[in-house]
């Protein structure tokens, strides 16, 4: 099986990681081979089975997939502060939920605790800093994976 994931070429360093660490982790975890160095902005995944190919594709998209306003992501609360909480929603991405974006705000806002696994709505993305603003108040029907194009063949 072969799959091709196309992404912003500036993110190739994130995918490869320090000394190729991220690529090796994905390859070790899934059993697939990934070539992200031959074509700029493209990762080619080679695997023996569709299961391995799909698993590797998901992990690649976790790192290089584009997050857009309106997307819904599932994440885990990693830190709670006076002003809100920090949520990890992929291997390499975190976002901030300001307390005014909690459900029930301002009357009786929900209680978010470290370790809580919830769905969050993307309400803002700072392209320069990469900061993702999340909300629990404005939500769509169900989560969808980060956007990036791909092609698969067998």
BALUM-624672 format. One line per field, with one value per residue (C-alpha): residue in three letters; chain; x, y, z. Coordinates in steps of 0.02 Angstrom, whole numbers, plus 50000, padded with zeros to 5 digits. Each point is the difference from the previous one (the first is absolute). Last residue first. Layout:
N
r	(ALA_...);
c	(A_...);
east	(X_...);
north	(Y_...);
up	(Z_...);
//
This chain:
154
r	(UNK_UNK_UNK_UNK_UNK_UNK_UNK_UNK_UNK_UNK_UNK_UNK_UNK_UNK_UNK_UNK_UNK_UNK_UNK_UNK_UNK_UNK_UNK_UNK_UNK_UNK_UNK_UNK_UNK_UNK_UNK_UNK_UNK_UNK_UNK_UNK_UNK_UNK_UNK_UNK_UNK_UNK_UNK_UNK_UNK_UNK_UNK_UNK_UNK_UNK_UNK_UNK_UNK_UNK_UNK_UNK_UNK_UNK_UNK_UNK_UNK_UNK_UNK_UNK_UNK_UNK_UNK_UNK_UNK_UNK_UNK_UNK_UNK_UNK_UNK_UNK_UNK_UNK_UNK_UNK_UNK_UNK_UNK_UNK_UNK_UNK_UNK_UNK_UNK_UNK_UNK_UNK_UNK_UNK_UNK_UNK_UNK_UNK_UNK_UNK_UNK_UNK_UNK_UNK_UNK_UNK_UNK_UNK_UNK_UNK_UNK_UNK_UNK_UNK_UNK_UNK_UNK_UNK_UNK_UNK_UNK_UNK_UNK_UNK_UNK_UNK_UNK_UNK_UNK_UNK_UNK_UNK_UNK_UNK_UNK_UNK_UNK_UNK_UNK_UNK_UNK_UNK_UNK_UNK_UNK_UNK_UNK_UNK_UNK_UNK_UNK_UNK_UNK_UNK);
c	(A_A_A_A_A_A_A_A_A_A_A_A_A_A_A_A_A_A_A_A_A_A_A_A_A_A_A_A_A_A_A_A_A_A_A_A_A_A_A_A_A_A_A_A_A_A_A_A_A_A_A_A_A_A_A_A_A_A_A_A_A_A_A_A_A_A_A_A_A_A_A_A_A_A_A_A_A_A_A_A_A_A_A_A_A_A_A_A_A_A_A_A_A_A_A_A_A_A_A_A_A_A_A_A_A_A_A_A_A_A_A_A_A_A_A_A_A_A_A_A_A_A_A_A_A_A_A_A_A_A_A_A_A_A_A_A_A_A_A_A_A_A_A_A_A_A_A_A_A_A_A_A_A_A);
east	(49867_49972_49968_50004_50001_49953_50012_49866_50010_49882_49814_49907_49809_49845_50075_50040_50000_50007_50146_50122_50177_50132_50151_50166_50112_50098_49989_49842_49902_49855_49828_49832_50047_49856_50043_49947_50048_50122_50026_50177_50023_49830_49867_49854_49855_49952_49849_49940_50136_50030_49897_50123_50177_50051_50009_50129_50119_50033_50179_50068_50133_50074_50142_49929_49822_49865_50096_49890_50056_49873_49921_50046_50029_50101_49964_50130_50000_49816_49985_49943_49871_49997_49864_50048_49913_50160_50131_50134_50116_50072_50188_50019_49834_49993_50157_49923_49839_50096_50104_49843_49918_50152_50019_49815_50008_50136_50182_50040_50081_49959_50052_50012_49985_50042_50166_50021_50142_50018_49837_50015_49906_50014_49857_50014_49876_50087_50178_49965_49911_50139_50135_49915_49990_50182_50079_50149_49880_49830_49959_49820_50036_50143_49883_49879_50064_49949_49815_49921_49967_49975_50033_49944_50072_49945);
north	(49984_50186_50145_50187_50133_50181_50083_50053_49953_49857_50032_50012_49990_50110_50174_50094_50176_50001_49882_50116_49993_50126_49927_50092_49969_50159_50071_49914_50042_49878_50042_49924_49815_49903_49878_49821_49933_49885_50062_49959_50162_50066_50102_50057_50067_50183_50046_50174_50073_49878_49841_49912_50067_50132_50142_49893_50018_49832_49993_49881_49867_49911_49876_49830_50059_50089_50056_50124_50146_50074_50165_50168_49936_49852_49817_49893_49845_49991_49861_50025_49966_50122_50095_50104_50168_50102_49893_49879_49938_49825_49987_49905_49911_49980_49891_49898_49972_49951_49874_49918_49996_49918_49872_49952_49998_49868_49978_50186_50141_50179_50145_50167_50157_50181_49992_49837_49881_50034_49942_49814_49894_49813_49913_49886_50108_50045_49981_50101_50136_50009_50000_50146_50100_49967_50047_50086_50125_49982_49937_50058_50166_50033_49966_50135_50137_49890_50026_49828_49859_49824_49858_49823_49835_49823);
up	(49822_49980_50116_49969_50132_50029_50167_50123_50184_50046_50030_50164_50004_49988_50017_50160_50068_50190_50035_49913_49932_49949_49908_50012_49849_50033_49824_49940_50158_49994_50068_50047_49992_50085_50138_50037_50172_50092_50179_50062_50095_50052_49910_50109_49899_50018_50106_49955_49888_49913_49988_49886_50016_49871_50129_50093_49853_49915_49938_49870_49986_49851_49974_50039_49975_50100_50154_50096_50110_50120_50048_50081_50177_49934_49957_49912_49890_49947_49872_49822_49867_49856_49910_49851_49977_49993_49914_50058_49862_50016_50026_50165_50024_49811_50008_50142_49903_49842_50100_50070_49829_49918_50139_49989_49808_50011_49946_50015_49900_50047_49889_50087_49893_50031_49907_49905_50046_50187_50077_49960_50126_50030_50092_50152_50095_50164_49938_49841_50098_50129_49864_49911_50162_50046_49833_50084_50082_49920_49824_50005_50085_49879_49853_50062_49882_49853_50041_49982_49876_50067_49877_50037_49937_50037);
//
